[in-house]
Amino acid sequence: MTASFDVHRIRQDFPVLMQTIGSKPLVYLDNAATSQKPQVVIDVIRRYYAEINANVHRGVHTLSQKATAAYEEARLKVKSFINAPSERQIIFTRGTTDGINLVVHCYGRQHIGAGDEIIISAMEHHSNIVPWQMLCEEKGATLRIIPMNERGELEIEAYKQLFSERTQFVSLVHISNSLGTVNPIETMIQIAHQHGVPVLIDGAQAVPHAPVDVQALDCDFYAFSGHKMFAATGIGVLYGKADLLERMPPYQGGGDMILSVSFDKTIYNEIPHKFEAGTPHISGVISLGAAIDYLNQIGRVAAMEYENALLDYATAQLADIPRVNLIGTAREKASIISFTIDEVHPHDIGTLLDMESIAIRAGHHCTQPVMQWFQIPATARASFAFYNTYEEVDRLVQAIHKVIEVFHHG
């Protein structure tokens, strides 16, 4: 446990955590689905609508100029946050799913044809499977799957063997949302680049929990969501290498993504605006900037070290409970514990924990192939953020003991 990280002071920044549900204080352990919002983010959203609500770009009046300045300032904050070379490479999207689909449509449809192959992994979220499947069906291409072992770790030697002259793209999750596995993506990106193959990284679970440097990774695209990193829902980011983005056609047509329009010809805007058609989620973008300020203020490394210590504590506690099975025991993990209890459906676990005012997720977590690999219908998943406490882990453990008593009579 890091002595410098004052979790009880941090918790005061998150109003939703102060409530009781039923008669017990809320224990929120569903952070992989969405994180709670600090008061500073809530205040920024309120202030936008109360004081500067106006459409961005093109407006000459004061409110529009203020809104545009706040919107573009947030883009600069994202650039610094992930160490992108330029703010031109930061595209605002609706979230990780939207970013992946943008790459599928604007890069994939241009470069992938019949007989080509796309490599993804066995632990991908559905949003990094289904769009590629749709593209393969349209183009006559094939998905190749990186296998994983019983710990929930990708088989790197098998990954190397998947490459051939037909390989055109690799799309990988940074941190698994259902297993917590931290993949060695820097190495995996290098392997792909040795074959001249570009790589997209799904960073939805990584960006809230660890520093990300897209230049050090050398990824070609990196997508993530605001709502998992303490900002509003419905906002996300796609980073891309500038030369790729400049050659890609736009995703959608409409306002702001154009320089000029006539009935004969349209000239598209420069990046990033080429990919941001229509009125954007302005308050969401500004909230993302505020969330980044907050994360920088509390210290990302200190928060990550605290979360890792909390995860180690929770893992040790759950591993000691008879009838509890941990699903995903990779050597490198982040902030997620998936588990089952013998002869208890995960939905029942989730319901009984909710009666103890403990919020977890139960289901397949949009990773049905992972569940099929482990031959289970679903898992219960506790996912942590830096505002969770050791006392909350103890309450989770006590509640799991109660679930076992209910179903197995002690």
Helices and strands as residue ranges (DSSP letters): H 7-11, G 15-18, E 20-21, E 24-25, E 27-28, H 39-47, I 48-52, H 62-82, G 87-89, E 90-93, H 96-103, I 104-108, H 109-111, E 117-121, G 126-128, H 130-139, E 142-146, H 156-161, E 167-173, H 185-194, E 199-202, H 214-217, E 221-225, G 227-229, E 236-240, H 242-247, E 258-261, E 266-268, G 273-275, H 282-298, H 300-319, E 324-327, E 336-341, H 346-355, E 358-359, E 361-363, H 368-374, E 379-383, H 390-408
